[in-house]
Structure formats: C-alpha cells, structure tokens
Amino acid sequence: MKYLKLFEDYKVKGITINDIIQCIENDGVIYCDIIHDYPDHDKDDKLSPVSVDDNTVSVIIDGTNYDIDIKDITRIEF
C-alpha cells in the first residue's frame, strides 16, 4: 500500500494549456500548490485564471497579478 501512495504523489497531473483556456472561457477555477511571489497562499483557495502564456498562468489576487507554473496546478473546476 505504501508503494501505491508514493506513486500517486508523483503521478503526472496531465493539465494542458487547452484545459486552462477552457477554464478561462467557462469562468472556472484552479487550485495550485505554489504561487510565485505570494507566500500567504493556501492550497485550498479557489483562483480564477485570467490568461495563459506558454506554461505560465496568470491570476489576480487583491488587485495584483501573480504567475503560476502550469505544473504547479493541482486541479481545475469548470
């Protein structure tokens, strides 16, 4: 059982740029592990993406623009 848990921790999430674009178009939310230059981030906070460029997703928190690597996004909800 321990082997399966470790495997799940390192499994590729499979989130693509097209998934993020669809999330923006449908007013969805994302959840992520890390936000660059924003240390007070809680992993359970809902974030609304506003743009995507290459592998960077932009969100606005309290009027300030922050960037998230697409690999740090844990899930998407539409």
N, C-alpha and C positions, 0 to 999 in steps of 0.2 A: 504494500500500500504506500509506503514511503516513496518508492520509485515513481509511482504514478503522480504523486503530488509534486515532486520535483520537476517532472516532465511538464505538467500543466503550468508551472511557474515560468518556464522558458519557451512555451509554445508561441509561435508567431501569431499575432492578432489578425492579420490579413486585412487591415483597413487601408483603403486606397484613396487617391485624390478624388476619384469619381464618387466615392462614398461621402467625402466631405462636401463636395459640390452639391450632391443630392440633399445632404443635411441642411446646407445653407438655403437652398431653394424651398425646402419644406419647413423652414423655421424650427429645425430640430436642435438638439443639444448634444454636447460631447462631455465626456469625463476624461480626465488625464491625470498622470502621476506628477508631472513637473511642468511648471510654467517659468520660462526664463525671466529673471529679474523680479520675481514675485514670490518671496519666501513664505508669506502667510497663506499659501494655497492649501485648501482642504480637498482631498481626493474625492469627496462626495459632493462637491459643489458642481452645479449644472453650469455649463459655459455655452454661450451662443457664438458659433464661429461667424466671422464677418467676411473673411477672404482666405484664399489658399494660393500659395505660390511655391512651386516646386514641392518640397517636403515640409513646408512651414505653414502652419495655420495661425491666423490672427484672431484674437478675441479682444473685446473691450471690457475692462473691469474698472468701475468707478471713473469712467471717462478717459482712461489711459489704455493705449494699445499695447498688448503683450503677444509674444510669439510662442508657439508650441510646436515642437517637432512632431511629425505625424507618427513616429514610432512610440511617442510617449502617450498617445491617446489609447485609453483602455476600452472604451465603448462609445457607441453612437445610438441616440434615440431620435426617431422621427416623430 
